């Protein structure tokens, strides 16, 4: 982000989506190896042969390998895509604009000058209220708000946005960053990232 800053611009906060979407993958990482280990022990002790006499001890090595392969596939197919989707979304608030980045292999972003923001709202589901996250909407006066989905510590993030808007110089005008559209990204780290020359971390 440092190389992309405008003259006099500072990064205030960097964050990702609230990591609740990783609850399932983390649970899978705990349970799947445990179940696979139990199944392998059962196979080694001759459990399959007791159920089906046709399964002899010669099958043991193949069954154990198959069990481990299934466990690995479950973790890769279920957990990895969700981690990549969460990791691929990043929100950056600077002293001049808000940047939303999404995607890892196929990257995209939109940028919104703070000078064009007229209002900042928060919408929260019950789960989001419990986790203190929320969807932050940025009113620009055009049709459709820009949305930052599932921002952790949504109230604190909004206060940072409002403070940055209040500190804009009177002569600050919109930055020509091209078009932007409403953004609702896909979704383990502390919520606030390292800031360059911004406020003290909360």
TIRO-2110 file (N, C-alpha, C; in Angstrom, 1 decimal):
// TIRO-2110
0.8, -1.2, 0.0, N, 1, A
0.0, 0.0, 0.0, CA, 1, A
0.9, 1.3, 0.0, C, 1, A
2.1, 1.2, 0.6, N, 2, A
2.9, 2.4, 0.7, CA, 2, A
3.2, 3.0, -0.7, C, 2, A
3.4, 2.2, -1.7, N, 3, A
3.8, 2.7, -3.0, CA, 3, A
2.6, 3.4, -3.7, C, 3, A
1.4, 3.0, -3.2, N, 4, A
0.2, 3.5, -3.9, CA, 4, A
-0.4, 4.8, -3.2, C, 4, A
0.2, 5.3, -2.2, N, 5, A
-0.3, 6.4, -1.5, CA, 5, A
-0.1, 7.7, -2.3, C, 5, A
-1.1, 8.6, -2.1, N, 6, A
-1.0, 9.9, -2.8, CA, 6, A
-0.1, 10.8, -1.9, C, 6, A
0.4, 11.9, -2.5, N, 7, A
1.2, 12.8, -1.7, CA, 7, A
0.4, 13.3, -0.4, C, 7, A
1.1, 13.1, 0.7, N, 8, A
0.5, 13.6, 2.0, CA, 8, A
-0.6, 12.6, 2.5, C, 8, A
-0.8, 11.5, 1.9, N, 9, A
-1.8, 10.5, 2.3, CA, 9, A
-1.2, 9.5, 3.3, C, 9, A
-1.9, 9.1, 4.3, N, 10, A
-1.5, 8.2, 5.4, CA, 10, A
-2.5, 7.1, 5.5, C, 10, A
-2.0, 5.9, 5.8, N, 11, A
-2.9, 4.7, 6.1, CA, 11, A
-3.3, 4.8, 7.5, C, 11, A
-4.6, 4.8, 7.8, N, 12, A
-5.1, 4.8, 9.1, CA, 12, A
-5.4, 3.4, 9.7, C, 12, A
-6.0, 2.6, 8.9, N, 13, A
-6.3, 1.2, 9.4, CA, 13, A
-6.4, 0.3, 8.2, C, 13, A
-6.0, -1.0, 8.4, N, 14, A
-6.2, -2.0, 7.4, CA, 14, A
-6.8, -3.2, 8.1, C, 14, A
-7.8, -3.8, 7.5, N, 15, A
-8.5, -4.9, 8.1, CA, 15, A
-9.1, -5.9, 7.1, C, 15, A
-9.5, -7.1, 7.5, N, 16, A
-10.1, -8.0, 6.7, CA, 16, A
-11.5, -8.3, 7.2, C, 16, A
-12.3, -9.1, 6.6, N, 17, A
-13.6, -9.4, 7.1, CA, 17, A
-13.5, -10.2, 8.4, C, 17, A
-14.6, -10.1, 9.2, N, 18, A
-14.6, -10.8, 10.4, CA, 18, A
-14.5, -12.3, 10.1, C, 18, A
-13.6, -13.0, 10.8, N, 19, A
-13.2, -14.4, 10.4, CA, 19, A
-14.2, -15.5, 10.8, C, 19, A
-15.5, -15.1, 11.0, N, 20, A
-16.5, -16.1, 11.4, CA, 20, A
-16.7, -17.2, 10.3, C, 20, A
-16.4, -16.9, 9.1, N, 21, A
-16.5, -17.9, 8.0, CA, 21, A
-15.5, -19.0, 8.1, C, 21, A
-14.5, -18.8, 9.0, N, 22, A
-13.4, -19.8, 9.2, CA, 22, A
-13.8, -20.7, 10.3, C, 22, A
-14.9, -20.5, 11.0, N, 23, A
-15.3, -21.4, 12.1, CA, 23, A
-15.4, -22.9, 11.6, C, 23, A
-16.1, -23.1, 10.5, N, 24, A
-16.3, -24.4, 9.9, CA, 24, A
-15.0, -25.1, 9.5, C, 24, A
-14.1, -24.4, 8.8, N, 25, A
-12.8, -25.0, 8.4, CA, 25, A
-11.9, -25.3, 9.6, C, 25, A
-12.0, -24.4, 10.6, N, 26, A
-11.2, -24.7, 11.8, CA, 26, A
-11.7, -25.9, 12.5, C, 26, A
-13.0, -26.0, 12.6, N, 27, A
-13.6, -27.2, 13.2, CA, 27, A
-13.3, -28.5, 12.4, C, 27, A
-13.3, -28.3, 11.1, N, 28, A
-12.9, -29.5, 10.3, CA, 28, A
-11.5, -29.9, 10.5, C, 28, A
-10.6, -28.9, 10.6, N, 29, A
-9.2, -29.2, 10.9, CA, 29, A
-9.0, -30.0, 12.2, C, 29, A
-9.9, -29.8, 13.2, N, 30, A
-9.8, -30.5, 14.4, CA, 30, A
-10.4, -31.9, 14.3, C, 30, A
-11.6, -31.9, 13.8, N, 31, A
-12.4, -33.2, 13.8, CA, 31, A
-12.0, -34.2, 12.7, C, 31, A
-11.7, -33.7, 11.5, N, 32, A
-11.4, -34.6, 10.4, CA, 32, A
-10.1, -35.5, 10.7, C, 32, A
-9.0, -34.9, 11.2, N, 33, A
-7.9, -35.8, 11.5, CA, 33, A
-8.2, -36.7, 12.7, C, 33, A
-9.0, -36.2, 13.6, N, 34, A
-9.3, -37.1, 14.7, CA, 34, A
-10.2, -38.3, 14.3, C, 34, A
-11.1, -38.1, 13.4, N, 35, A
-12.0, -39.1, 12.9, CA, 35, A
-11.1, -40.1, 12.0, C, 35, A
-10.3, -39.5, 11.2, N, 36, A
-9.4, -40.3, 10.3, CA, 36, A
-8.5, -41.2, 11.1, C, 36, A
-7.9, -40.6, 12.2, N, 37, A
-7.1, -41.4, 13.1, CA, 37, A
-7.8, -42.6, 13.7, C, 37, A
-9.1, -42.3, 14.2, N, 38, A
-9.9, -43.4, 14.8, CA, 38, A
-10.2, -44.4, 13.7, C, 38, A
-10.5, -44.0, 12.5, N, 39, A
-10.9, -45.0, 11.4, CA, 39, A
-9.7, -45.8, 11.1, C, 39, A
-8.5, -45.2, 11.0, N, 40, A
-7.3, -46.0, 10.7, CA, 40, A
-7.0, -47.0, 11.8, C, 40, A
-7.1, -46.6, 13.0, N, 41, A
-6.9, -47.6, 14.1, CA, 41, A
-7.9, -48.7, 14.0, C, 41, A
-9.1, -48.4, 13.7, N, 42, A
-10.2, -49.4, 13.6, CA, 42, A
-9.8, -50.4, 12.4, C, 42, A
-9.3, -49.8, 11.3, N, 43, A
-8.9, -50.7, 10.2, CA, 43, A
-7.8, -51.6, 10.5, C, 43, A
-6.8, -51.0, 11.2, N, 44, A
-5.6, -51.8, 11.6, CA, 44, A
-6.0, -53.0, 12.5, C, 44, A
-6.9, -52.7, 13.4, N, 45, A
-7.4, -53.8, 14.3, CA, 45, A
-8.3, -54.8, 13.7, C, 45, A
-8.5, -54.7, 12.4, N, 46, A
-9.3, -55.7, 11.7, CA, 46, A
-10.8, -55.4, 11.7, C, 46, A
-11.2, -54.2, 12.0, N, 47, A
-12.6, -53.9, 12.1, CA, 47, A
-13.4, -54.2, 10.8, C, 47, A
-12.9, -53.8, 9.6, N, 48, A
-13.6, -54.1, 8.4, CA, 48, A
-13.8, -55.6, 8.1, C, 48, A
-12.8, -56.4, 8.5, N, 49, A
-12.9, -57.9, 8.3, CA, 49, A
-14.0, -58.5, 9.1, C, 49, A
-14.3, -57.9, 10.3, N, 50, A
-15.4, -58.4, 11.1, CA, 50, A
-16.8, -58.1, 10.5, C, 50, A
-16.8, -56.9, 9.8, N, 51, A
-18.1, -56.6, 9.1, CA, 51, A
-18.3, -57.4, 7.8, C, 51, A
-17.2, -57.5, 7.1, N, 52, A
-17.2, -58.2, 5.8, CA, 52, A
-16.1, -59.2, 5.8, C, 52, A
-16.4, -60.4, 6.0, N, 53, A
-15.3, -61.4, 6.0, CA, 53, A
-14.4, -61.5, 4.8, C, 53, A
-14.9, -61.0, 3.6, N, 54, A
-14.2, -61.0, 2.4, CA, 54, A
-13.0, -60.0, 2.5, C, 54, A
-13.0, -59.1, 3.4, N, 55, A
-11.9, -58.1, 3.6, CA, 55, A
-10.9, -58.7, 4.5, C, 55, A
-9.7, -59.0, 3.9, N, 56, A
-8.6, -59.7, 4.6, CA, 56, A
-7.6, -58.7, 5.1, C, 56, A
-6.6, -59.2, 5.7, N, 57, A
-5.5, -58.3, 6.2, CA, 57, A
-4.7, -57.7, 5.1, C, 57, A
-4.8, -58.3, 3.9, N, 58, A
-4.1, -57.7, 2.8, CA, 58, A
-4.7, -56.3, 2.3, C, 58, A
-5.9, -56.1, 2.8, N, 59, A
-6.6, -54.8, 2.4, CA, 59, A
-6.2, -53.7, 3.3, C, 59, A
-5.5, -54.0, 4.4, N, 60, A
-5.3, -53.0, 5.5, CA, 60, A
-4.6, -51.7, 5.0, C, 60, A
-3.5, -52.0, 4.3, N, 61, A
-2.7, -50.8, 3.8, CA, 61, A
-3.5, -49.9, 2.8, C, 61, A
-4.2, -50.5, 1.9, N, 62, A
-5.0, -49.8, 1.0, CA, 62, A
-6.1, -49.0, 1.7, C, 62, A
-6.8, -49.6, 2.6, N, 63, A
-7.9, -49.0, 3.3, CA, 63, A
-7.4, -47.8, 4.2, C, 63, A
-6.2, -48.0, 4.8, N, 64, A
-5.7, -46.9, 5.6, CA, 64, A
-5.3, -45.7, 4.7, C, 64, A
-4.7, -46.0, 3.5, N, 65, A
-4.3, -45.0, 2.6, CA, 65, A
-5.5, -44.2, 2.0, C, 65, A
-6.6, -45.0, 1.8, N, 66, A
-7.8, -44.4, 1.3, CA, 66, A
-8.5, -43.5, 2.3, C, 66, A
-8.4, -43.9, 3.6, N, 67, A
-9.0, -43.1, 4.7, CA, 67, A
-8.2, -41.8, 4.8, C, 67, A
-6.9, -41.9, 4.7, N, 68, A
-6.1, -40.6, 4.8, CA, 68, A
-6.3, -39.7, 3.6, C, 68, A
-6.5, -40.3, 2.5, N, 69, A
-6.7, -39.5, 1.3, CA, 69, A
-8.1, -38.8, 1.3, C, 69, A
-9.1, -39.5, 1.8, N, 70, A
-10.4, -38.9, 2.0, CA, 70, A
-10.3, -37.7, 3.0, C, 70, A
-9.6, -37.9, 4.1, N, 71, A
-9.5, -36.8, 5.0, CA, 71, A
-8.8, -35.6, 4.4, C, 71, A
-7.7, -35.9, 3.6, N, 72, A
-7.0, -34.8, 3.0, CA, 72, A
-7.9, -34.0, 2.0, C, 72, A
-8.7, -34.8, 1.2, N, 73, A
-9.6, -34.2, 0.2, CA, 73, A
-10.6, -33.3, 0.9, C, 73, A
-11.2, -33.8, 2.0, N, 74, A
-12.2, -33.0, 2.7, CA, 74, A
-11.6, -31.7, 3.2, C, 74, A
-10.4, -31.7, 3.8, N, 75, A
-9.8, -30.5, 4.2, CA, 75, A
-9.5, -29.5, 3.1, C, 75, A
-9.0, -30.1, 2.0, N, 76, A
-8.7, -29.2, 0.8, CA, 76, A
-9.9, -28.6, 0.2, C, 76, A
-10.9, -29.5, -0.1, N, 77, A
-12.1, -29.0, -0.8, CA, 77, A
-13.0, -28.1, 0.1, C, 77, A
-13.1, -28.4, 1.3, N, 78, A
-14.0, -27.6, 2.2, CA, 78, A
-13.3, -26.4, 2.8, C, 78, A
-12.1, -26.7, 3.4, N, 79, A
-11.5, -25.6, 4.2, CA, 79, A
-10.7, -24.6, 3.4, C, 79, A
-9.9, -25.1, 2.4, N, 80, A
-9.0, -24.2, 1.7, CA, 80, A
-9.7, -23.1, 0.9, C, 80, A
-10.8, -23.4, 0.1, N, 81, A
-11.5, -22.3, -0.6, CA, 81, A
-12.1, -21.2, 0.3, C, 81, A
-12.6, -21.6, 1.5, N, 82, A
-13.1, -20.6, 2.4, CA, 82, A
-12.0, -19.7, 3.0, C, 82, A
-10.8, -20.3, 3.3, N, 83, A
-9.7, -19.5, 3.8, CA, 83, A
-9.2, -18.6, 2.7, C, 83, A
-9.2, -19.0, 1.4, N, 84, A
-8.7, -18.2, 0.3, CA, 84, A
-9.7, -17.0, 0.1, C, 84, A
-11.0, -17.3, 0.2, N, 85, A
-12.0, -16.2, 0.1, CA, 85, A
-11.9, -15.2, 1.2, C, 85, A
-11.7, -15.6, 2.4, N, 86, A
-11.5, -14.7, 3.5, CA, 86, A
-10.2, -13.9, 3.4, C, 86, A
-9.1, -14.6, 3.0, N, 87, A
-7.8, -13.9, 2.9, CA, 87, A
-7.8, -13.0, 1.7, C, 87, A
-8.6, -13.2, 0.7, N, 88, A
-8.6, -12.3, -0.5, CA, 88, A
-9.3, -11.0, -0.3, C, 88, A
-10.0, -10.7, 0.8, N, 89, A
-10.7, -9.5, 1.0, CA, 89, A
-9.9, -8.6, 2.0, C, 89, A
-9.7, -7.3, 1.6, N, 90, A
-9.0, -6.4, 2.5, CA, 90, A
-9.6, -5.0, 2.4, C, 90, A
-9.8, -4.4, 3.5, N, 91, A
-10.3, -3.0, 3.5, CA, 91, A
-9.2, -2.1, 4.0, C, 91, A
-9.0, -1.0, 3.3, N, 92, A
-7.9, 0.0, 3.7, CA, 92, A
-8.6, 1.3, 3.8, C, 92, A
-8.4, 2.0, 5.0, N, 93, A
-8.8, 3.3, 5.2, CA, 93, A
-7.6, 4.2, 5.3, C, 93, A
-7.5, 5.2, 4.4, N, 94, A
-6.4, 6.2, 4.5, CA, 94, A
-7.0, 7.6, 4.8, C, 94, A
-6.2, 8.5, 4.9, N, 95, A
-6.6, 9.9, 5.3, CA, 95, A
-7.3, 10.6, 4.1, C, 95, A
-7.4, 9.9, 2.9, N, 96, A
-8.0, 10.5, 1.8, CA, 96, A
-9.1, 9.6, 1.1, C, 96, A
-9.1, 8.3, 1.4, N, 97, A
-10.0, 7.4, 0.6, CA, 97, A
-10.2, 6.1, 1.4, C, 97, A
-11.1, 5.3, 0.9, N, 98, A
-11.4, 3.9, 1.3, CA, 98, A
-11.1, 3.0, 0.1, C, 98, A
-10.3, 2.0, 0.3, N, 99, A
-10.0, 1.0, -0.7, CA, 99, A
-10.5, -0.4, -0.3, C, 99, A
-11.2, -1.0, -1.2, N, 100, A
-11.6, -2.4, -0.9, CA, 100, A
-10.9, -3.3, -2.0, C, 100, A
-10.2, -4.3, -1.5, N, 101, A
-9.5, -5.2, -2.4, CA, 101, A
-10.1, -6.6, -2.3, C, 101, A
-10.2, -7.3, -3.4, N, 102, A
-10.7, -8.6, -3.3, CA, 102, A
-10.1, -9.5, -4.3, C, 102, A
-10.0, -10.8, -3.9, N, 103, A
-9.4, -11.8, -4.8, CA, 103, A
-7.9, -12.0, -4.5, C, 103, A
-7.4, -13.2, -4.7, N, 104, A
-5.9, -13.5, -4.6, CA, 104, A
-5.3, -13.8, -6.0, C, 104, A
-5.9, -14.8, -6.7, N, 105, A
-5.4, -15.1, -8.0, CA, 105, A
-5.9, -14.1, -9.0, C, 105, A
-7.2, -13.7, -8.9, N, 106, A
-7.8, -12.7, -9.8, CA, 106, A
-8.1, -11.5, -8.9, C, 106, A
-7.3, -10.5, -8.9, N, 107, A
-7.4, -9.4, -8.0, CA, 107, A
-8.3, -8.3, -8.6, C, 107, A
-9.0, -7.6, -7.8, N, 108, A
-9.8, -6.4, -8.1, CA, 108, A
-9.9, -5.5, -7.0, C, 108, A
-10.3, -4.3, -7.2, N, 109, A
-10.5, -3.4, -6.1, CA, 109, A
-11.4, -2.2, -6.5, C, 109, A
-11.9, -1.5, -5.6, N, 110, A
-12.6, -0.2, -5.8, CA, 110, A
-12.1, 0.8, -4.8, C, 110, A
-12.0, 2.1, -5.2, N, 111, A
-11.6, 3.1, -4.3, CA, 111, A
-12.6, 4.2, -4.2, C, 111, A
-12.8, 4.7, -3.1, N, 112, A
-13.8, 5.8, -2.9, CA, 112, A
-13.2, 6.9, -2.1, C, 112, A
-13.1, 8.1, -2.7, N, 113, A
-12.6, 9.3, -2.0, CA, 113, A
-13.5, 9.6, -0.8, C, 113, A
-12.9, 9.9, 0.3, N, 114, A
-13.6, 10.3, 1.5, CA, 114, A
-14.4, 11.6, 1.3, C, 114, A
-13.9, 12.5, 0.4, N, 115, A
-14.6, 13.7, 0.1, CA, 115, A
-15.9, 13.5, -0.6, C, 115, A
-16.2, 12.3, -1.1, N, 116, A
-17.4, 12.1, -1.8, CA, 116, A
-18.4, 11.3, -0.9, C, 116, A
-18.0, 11.0, 0.3, N, 117, A
-18.9, 10.3, 1.2, CA, 117, A
-19.8, 11.2, 2.0, C, 117, A
-21.1, 11.0, 1.9, N, 118, A
-22.1, 11.9, 2.6, CA, 118, A
-22.6, 11.3, 3.9, C, 118, A
-22.5, 10.0, 4.0, N, 119, A
-23.0, 9.4, 5.3, CA, 119, A
-22.4, 8.0, 5.4, C, 119, A
-22.3, 7.5, 6.6, N, 120, A
-21.7, 6.2, 6.9, CA, 120, A
-22.7, 5.4, 7.8, C, 120, A
-23.2, 4.3, 7.3, N, 121, A
-24.2, 3.5, 8.1, CA, 121, A
-23.7, 2.1, 8.4, C, 121, A
-24.3, 1.5, 9.4, N, 122, A
-24.0, 0.1, 9.8, CA, 122, A
-25.2, -0.7, 9.9, C, 122, A
-25.2, -1.9, 9.3, N, 123, A
-26.3, -2.9, 9.4, CA, 123, A
-25.7, -4.1, 10.0, C, 123, A
-26.4, -4.7, 11.0, N, 124, A
-25.9, -5.9, 11.7, CA, 124, A
-27.0, -6.9, 11.8, C, 124, A
-26.6, -8.2, 11.6, N, 125, A
-27.5, -9.3, 11.9, CA, 125, A
-27.2, -9.6, 13.4, C, 125, A
-28.0, -10.6, 13.9, N, 126, A
-27.9, -10.9, 15.3, CA, 126, A
-26.5, -11.5, 15.6, C, 126, A
-26.0, -12.3, 14.7, N, 127, A
-24.7, -12.9, 14.9, CA, 127, A
-23.6, -11.8, 14.8, C, 127, A
-23.8, -10.9, 13.9, N, 128, A
-22.8, -9.8, 13.7, CA, 128, A
-22.8, -8.9, 15.0, C, 128, A
-23.9, -8.7, 15.6, N, 129, A
-24.0, -7.9, 16.8, CA, 129, A
-23.2, -8.6, 17.9, C, 129, A
-23.4, -10.0, 18.0, N, 130, A
-22.7, -10.7, 19.0, CA, 130, A
-21.1, -10.6, 18.8, C, 130, A
-20.7, -10.7, 17.5, N, 131, A
-19.3, -10.7, 17.2, CA, 131, A
-18.8, -9.3, 17.0, C, 131, A
-19.6, -8.3, 17.1, N, 132, A
-19.3, -6.9, 17.0, CA, 132, A
-18.8, -6.5, 15.6, C, 132, A
-19.3, -7.2, 14.6, N, 133, A
-19.0, -6.9, 13.2, CA, 133, A
-20.2, -6.3, 12.6, C, 133, A
-20.1, -5.9, 11.3, N, 134, A
-21.3, -5.4, 10.6, CA, 134, A
-20.9, -5.0, 9.2, C, 134, A
-22.0, -4.7, 8.4, N, 135, A
-21.8, -4.2, 7.1, CA, 135, A
-21.9, -2.7, 7.1, C, 135, A
-20.8, -2.1, 6.6, N, 136, A
-20.8, -0.6, 6.6, CA, 136, A
-21.1, -0.1, 5.2, C, 136, A
-22.2, 0.8, 5.2, N, 137, A
-22.6, 1.3, 3.9, CA, 137, A
-22.1, 2.8, 3.8, C, 137, A
-21.6, 3.1, 2.6, N, 138, A
-21.1, 4.5, 2.4, CA, 138, A
-22.0, 5.2, 1.4, C, 138, A
-22.7, 6.2, 1.8, N, 139, A
-23.6, 6.9, 1.0, CA, 139, A
-22.8, 8.0, 0.2, C, 139, A
-22.9, 7.9, -1.1, N, 140, A
-22.2, 8.9, -1.9, CA, 140, A
-23.2, 9.8, -2.7, C, 140, A
-24.5, 9.6, -2.4, N, 141, A
-25.5, 10.4, -3.1, CA, 141, A
-25.9, 9.9, -4.5, C, 141, A
-25.3, 8.8, -4.9, N, 142, A
-25.6, 8.1, -6.1, CA, 142, A
-26.5, 6.9, -5.9, C, 142, A
-27.0, 6.3, -6.9, N, 143, A
-27.9, 5.1, -6.7, CA, 143, A
-27.0, 4.0, -6.3, C, 143, A
-27.4, 3.4, -5.1, N, 144, A
-26.6, 2.3, -4.6, CA, 144, A
-25.4, 2.7, -3.8, C, 144, A
-25.4, 2.2, -2.5, N, 145, A
-24.3, 2.5, -1.6, CA, 145, A
-23.1, 1.6, -1.9, C, 145, A
-21.9, 2.0, -1.5, N, 146, A
-20.7, 1.1, -1.5, CA, 146, A
-20.8, 0.4, -0.2, C, 146, A
-20.6, -0.9, -0.2, N, 147, A
-20.7, -1.7, 1.0, CA, 147, A
-19.4, -2.4, 1.4, C, 147, A
-19.0, -2.3, 2.6, N, 148, A
-17.9, -3.0, 3.2, CA, 148, A
-18.6, -4.1, 4.0, C, 148, A
-18.5, -5.3, 3.6, N, 149, A
-19.2, -6.4, 4.2, CA, 149, A
-18.5, -7.0, 5.4, C, 149, A
-19.2, -7.3, 6.4, N, 150, A
-18.7, -8.0, 7.6, CA, 150, A
-17.4, -7.5, 8.2, C, 150, A
-17.4, -6.2, 8.4, N, 151, A
-16.2, -5.5, 9.0, CA, 151, A
-16.1, -5.8, 10.5, C, 151, A
-14.9, -6.3, 11.0, N, 152, A
-14.8, -6.5, 12.4, CA, 152, A
-14.7, -5.1, 13.1, C, 152, A
-15.3, -5.1, 14.4, N, 153, A
-15.3, -3.9, 15.2, CA, 153, A
-15.9, -2.7, 14.3, C, 153, A
-17.1, -3.0, 13.8, N, 154, A
-17.7, -2.1, 12.8, CA, 154, A
-17.9, -0.7, 13.4, C, 154, A
-18.3, -0.5, 14.6, N, 155, A
-18.5, 0.8, 15.2, CA, 155, A
-17.2, 1.6, 15.3, C, 155, A
-16.1, 0.9, 15.6, N, 156, A
-14.8, 1.5, 15.7, CA, 156, A
-14.3, 1.9, 14.3, C, 156, A
-14.5, 1.1, 13.4, N, 157, A
-14.1, 1.4, 12.0, CA, 157, A
-14.9, 2.6, 11.5, C, 157, A
-16.2, 2.7, 11.8, N, 158, A
-17.0, 3.8, 11.3, CA, 158, A
-16.4, 5.1, 12.0, C, 158, A
-16.1, 5.0, 13.3, N, 159, A
-15.5, 6.2, 13.9, CA, 159, A
-14.2, 6.7, 13.3, C, 159, A
-13.4, 5.7, 12.9, N, 160, A
-12.2, 6.1, 12.1, CA, 160, A
-12.5, 6.8, 10.8, C, 160, A
-13.6, 6.3, 10.1, N, 161, A
-14.0, 6.9, 8.9, CA, 161, A
-14.5, 8.4, 9.1, C, 161, A
-15.3, 8.5, 10.1, N, 162, A
-15.9, 9.9, 10.4, CA, 162, A
-14.8, 10.8, 10.8, C, 162, A
-13.8, 10.4, 11.6, N, 163, A
-12.7, 11.2, 12.0, CA, 163, A
-11.9, 11.6, 10.8, C, 163, A
-11.6, 10.7, 9.9, N, 164, A
-10.8, 11.0, 8.7, CA, 164, A
-11.6, 12.0, 7.8, C, 164, A
-12.9, 11.9, 7.7, N, 165, A
-13.7, 12.8, 7.0, CA, 165, A
-13.6, 14.2, 7.6, C, 165, A
-13.7, 14.3, 8.9, N, 166, A
-13.7, 15.5, 9.6, CA, 166, A
-12.3, 16.2, 9.5, C, 166, A
-11.3, 15.5, 9.3, N, 167, A
-9.9, 16.1, 9.2, CA, 167, A
-9.5, 16.4, 7.7, C, 167, A
-10.4, 16.1, 6.8, N, 168, A
-10.1, 16.5, 5.4, CA, 168, A
-9.8, 18.0, 5.3, C, 168, A
-8.8, 18.4, 4.5, N, 169, A
-8.7, 19.8, 4.3, CA, 169, A
-9.9, 20.4, 3.5, C, 169, A
-10.2, 21.7, 3.8, N, 170, A
-11.3, 22.3, 3.2, CA, 170, A
-11.2, 22.3, 1.6, C, 170, A
-10.0, 22.3, 1.1, N, 171, A
-9.8, 22.3, -0.3, CA, 171, A
-9.8, 20.9, -1.0, C, 171, A
-9.9, 19.9, -0.1, N, 172, A
-9.9, 18.5, -0.7, CA, 172, A
-11.0, 18.3, -1.6, C, 172, A
-10.7, 17.8, -2.7, N, 173, A
-11.7, 17.4, -3.7, CA, 173, A
-11.7, 16.0, -4.0, C, 173, A
-12.7, 15.5, -4.8, N, 174, A
-12.7, 14.1, -5.1, CA, 174, A
-11.4, 13.6, -5.9, C, 174, A
-10.9, 12.5, -5.6, N, 175, A
-9.8, 11.9, -6.3, CA, 175, A
-10.3, 11.1, -7.5, C, 175, A
-9.7, 11.3, -8.6, N, 176, A
-10.2, 10.6, -9.8, CA, 176, A
-9.6, 9.2, -9.8, C, 176, A
-10.4, 8.3, -9.2, N, 177, A
-9.9, 6.9, -9.1, CA, 177, A
-10.8, 6.0, -10.0, C, 177, A
-11.6, 6.6, -10.9, N, 178, A
-12.4, 5.8, -11.8, CA, 178, A
-13.7, 5.4, -11.1, C, 178, A
-14.4, 4.5, -11.7, N, 179, A
-15.7, 4.1, -11.2, CA, 179, A
-15.6, 3.1, -10.1, C, 179, A
-16.6, 3.1, -9.3, N, 180, A
-16.7, 2.1, -8.2, CA, 180, A
-18.1, 1.6, -8.2, C, 180, A
-18.3, 0.4, -7.6, N, 181, A
-19.6, -0.1, -7.5, CA, 181, A
-19.8, -0.6, -6.1, C, 181, A
-21.0, -1.0, -5.7, N, 182, A
-21.3, -1.6, -4.4, CA, 182, A
-20.5, -2.9, -4.3, C, 182, A
-19.9, -3.1, -3.2, N, 183, A
-19.0, -4.2, -3.0, CA, 183, A
-19.5, -5.1, -1.9, C, 183, A
-19.7, -6.4, -2.1, N, 184, A
-20.0, -7.3, -1.1, CA, 184, A
-19.1, -8.5, -1.2, C, 184, A
-18.0, -8.5, -0.6, N, 185, A
-17.0, -9.5, -0.8, CA, 185, A
-17.3, -10.9, -0.4, C, 185, A
-16.5, -11.9, -0.7, N, 186, A
-16.8, -13.3, -0.4, CA, 186, A
-16.8, -13.6, 1.1, C, 186, A
-14.9, -13.8, 2.9, N, 187, A
-15.1, -13.4, 3.8, CA, 187, A
-14.4, -13.8, 4.0, C, 187, A
-7.2, -15.9, 10.1, N, 188, A
-6.9, -15.8, 11.5, CA, 188, A
-5.9, -14.6, 11.7, C, 188, A
-6.4, -13.6, 12.1, N, 189, A
-5.5, -12.5, 12.4, CA, 189, A
-6.3, -11.5, 13.2, C, 189, A
-5.6, -10.7, 13.9, N, 190, A
-6.3, -9.7, 14.7, CA, 190, A
-7.0, -8.8, 13.7, C, 190, A
-8.1, -8.1, 14.1, N, 191, A
-8.9, -7.4, 13.1, CA, 191, A
-8.2, -6.2, 12.5, C, 191, A
-7.3, -5.5, 13.3, N, 192, A
-6.7, -4.3, 12.8, CA, 192, A
-5.3, -4.6, 12.4, C, 192, A
-4.9, -4.1, 11.2, N, 193, A
-3.6, -4.4, 10.7, CA, 193, A
-2.6, -3.2, 11.0, C, 193, A
-1.4, -3.3, 10.5, N, 194, A
-0.4, -2.3, 10.8, CA, 194, A
-0.7, -1.1, 10.0, C, 194, A
-0.6, 0.1, 10.6, N, 195, A
-0.9, 1.3, 9.9, CA, 195, A
0.4, 2.1, 9.8, C, 195, A
0.5, 2.9, 8.7, N, 196, A
1.7, 3.6, 8.4, CA, 196, A
1.4, 5.1, 8.7, C, 196, A
1.8, 5.6, 9.8, N, 197, A
1.7, 7.0, 10.1, CA, 197, A
0.2, 7.4, 10.6, C, 197, A
-0.6, 6.4, 10.9, N, 198, A
-1.9, 6.6, 11.3, CA, 198, A
-2.1, 6.8, 12.8, C, 198, A
-3.3, 6.6, 13.3, N, 199, A
-3.6, 6.8, 14.7, CA, 199, A
-3.0, 5.6, 15.5, C, 199, A
-2.9, 5.7, 16.8, N, 200, A
-2.5, 4.6, 17.6, CA, 200, A
-3.5, 3.5, 17.5, C, 200, A
-3.0, 2.3, 17.6, N, 201, A
-3.9, 1.1, 17.4, CA, 201, A
-4.8, 0.9, 18.6, C, 201, A
-6.0, 0.6, 18.3, N, 202, A
-7.0, 0.4, 19.4, CA, 202, A
-7.2, -1.1, 19.5, C, 202, A
END
